[in-house]
Amino acid sequence: MALAATFMTADAAIITISGNQVLQGQTSSGELSSENNGAGNNATAIQVRNGYTLTVLDGAIVNLSQAINVSQGVNGNGANVTQNAGSTVNIGTSLNMSGNAATGGTSFYTVLGTLTIDDDLNAGAAFAATFSLIGDSATVSVGRAVNAKAKSTFEFELNATGVSSIDAVGALTVDEGAKLVIDGSAYAGGNTDITLFDAASMTGSFAASDISVTGL
């Protein structure tokens, strides 16, 4: 189901995507498409909550003046956002990811397209959250800091030629307990250096016991 029309309503100060509230009678999933004559989907913020799955399709452009909050401070199951290859999401403030310990849910944000965050990328501050970057066609640019909190997991899945980095103008801060997962199962290149994070500085580090590397 395309939600582009929803984003063009004059009173769309906050778009809440949480199963029955927006998609009445639908299952808890939705899509953002490129059907708005190429003008993009414009809103203030997106809230993705309570087991909801949101897919940004190839060619879709999503422009936000505020944040994307994935299960941030909300009871219920974790939520899932996936940006397909060829999609573009521009976030005017921060991407905030959490989940909910009451149900054991984990929130996910998976990037195969282009993601630009003007402020911070925050993951796993209170509840479990996984941020995934797949292949070297994906692009993640962060205008300020990347904050890998204790309950966060950052996943990098290499394609045949590698994987892109998460680029931050500010610092990368890694709290104790944060996890790093690298999947090189599809990699077909030779020995080389692959940058995962490109930041102005780094505070903390991923403990060896919290790093998982497979396929290499």
C-alpha positions, -999 to 999 in steps of 0.1 A, spaced: 0 0 0 14 34 -10 13 60 18 24 90 -3 -10 107 -2 -9 106 36 22 127 37 7 155 16 -21 163 41 -19 199 55 -22 187 91 5 160 89 25 174 118 33 139 129 27 107 108 21 78 132 26 44 116 15 18 140 -7 -9 125 -44 -1 130 -40 37 135 -30 45 100 -36 13 80 -71 6 92 -80 -30 85 -46 -38 70 -19 -61 83 9 -43 102 30 -34 72 32 -6 47 52 9 19 64 43 7 65 45 -30 75 70 -57 39 76 -69 38 113 -59 49 124 -93 85 124 -82 79 151 -56 88 129 -27 69 122 5 71 151 29 63 152 66 76 164 99 84 131 116 77 94 113 69 71 142 72 34 135 59 14 164 46 -19 179 56 -46 155 51 -25 124 71 -30 92 77 0 69 94 -5 35 107 24 15 106 12 -21 131 17 -49 127 52 -63 109 66 -32 121 99 -18 112 107 18 120 142 32 116 148 69 121 181 88 123 162 120 131 126 131 124 90 124 117 72 157 117 34 156 98 21 187 112 50 207 98 48 242 67 29 231 53 -3 247 49 -33 223 70 -53 199 100 -39 181 95 -23 146 112 -28 113 122 -2 87 138 -12 54 151 11 27 153 -7 -6 181 -1 -31 174 31 -50 154 47 -22 163 80 -5 155 91 30 165 126 43 161 131 80 161 167 93 171 158 128 179 124 142 173 87 137 163 72 171 161 35 175 149 15 204 127 -15 211 108 -27 242 121 -50 269 86 -59 280 80 -81 250 116 -88 241 112 -70 207 142 -57 188 139 -27 164 156 -28 130 166 -3 104 181 -18 72 197 4 45 203 -6 9 196 29 -5 207 64 5 201 76 41 211 112 52 207 122 88 213 158 96 219 152 134 226 120 153 222 83 147 211 69 181 207 31 186 200 9 216 199 34 244 173 16 265 161 -14 244 176 -36 217 181 -20 182 199 -32 151 211 -9 123 222 -28 92 241 -16 61 240 -39 31 264 -38 2 285 -10 -12 257 8 -31 242 19 2 251 53 16 247 65 52 257 101 60 254 114 96 257 152 102 267 149 138 274 118 159 268 80 158 259 67 192 261 30 196 245 24 230 248 -7 251 218 -25 235 227 -17 199 240 -39 171 256 -25 140 256 -50 111 276 -48 79 267 -73 51 292 -73 23 282 -79 -13 306 -93 -39 326 -60 -39 323 -50 -3 302 -27 19 299 11 24 308 28 56 287 49 80 301 84 75 298 108 104 309 144 106 311 141 144 322 114 168 315 77 169 307 68 205 306 30 214 292 21 248 301 -12 266 279 -40 253 274 -26 218 278 -53 192 294 -53 157 284 -80 132 302 -84 98 289 -109 72 313 -115 44 296 -146 29 289 -129 -4 323 -112 -7 343 -122 -38 371 -96 -36 407 -101 -25 425 -89 6 419 -52 12 410 -27 39 372 -21 43 362 9 63 330 4 84 328 37 103 344 70 91 340 95 119 359 126 131 368 108 164 360 77 184 351 72 220 350 37 234 353 5 213 336 -27 204 349 -54 228 364 -85 210 337 -106 226 310 -83 210 324 -86 175 311 -114 151 327 -120 117 314 -147 94 321 -157 58 356 -142 56 
